[in-house]
């Protein structure tokens, strides 16, 4: 990233203010906005709307005979980002399954635990740089407790990737359209004789009026 910035700075050296304004308006601004939009669309960076954890509720259990019965539980996918939360699960919560190996589970015993009818979690996990899947038995409540307050559980639920892609694509289109309109407005105000060059227009009008008077 720094290499690209250095190349841009080297290219802009020796340019006058008008040239820099035109380059920024017609090239740098649209490229920057498009790059940020694509980053959010493909990589989930800037336009990423996900929470540090995603929650999905388990409601039934199906046996090998095909018989289904009620079985409450919660699935969490915890990203390796800084967060601290508590998920109330009721008194029925008794065990945790996770994608952590045995060594990582021991190292993070204080970062993932059942306590007083709820799951206490703190990420990122020590020695883990990938998302971790967690399964807990219990009844999912309507709120997730976070530092400084509470948030609705629905805001933390796992959403379909297709929905996120649709939202990101709309944001990408909006950002790109905004960048193009901004570049046009900036360029028109800096181009000689453009709408934004009011001093040039007034000078031409004054010269024309004085010529007519003579």
Buried (B, 14 or more C-beta within 10 A) or exposed (E): EEEEEEEBEEEEEEEEEEEBBBBBBBEBBBEEBBEBBBBBBEEBEBBBEBBBBBBBEBEEEEEEEEEEEEEBBBBBBBBBEEBEBBBBBEEEBEEBEBBBEEEBBEBBEEBBEBEEBBBBBBBBBEEBEEBBEBBBBBBBBEBBBBEEEEEEBEEBEBEEEEEBEEBBBEBBEEBBEEBBEBBBEBBEBBBEEEEBBEEEEEEEEEEEEEEEEE
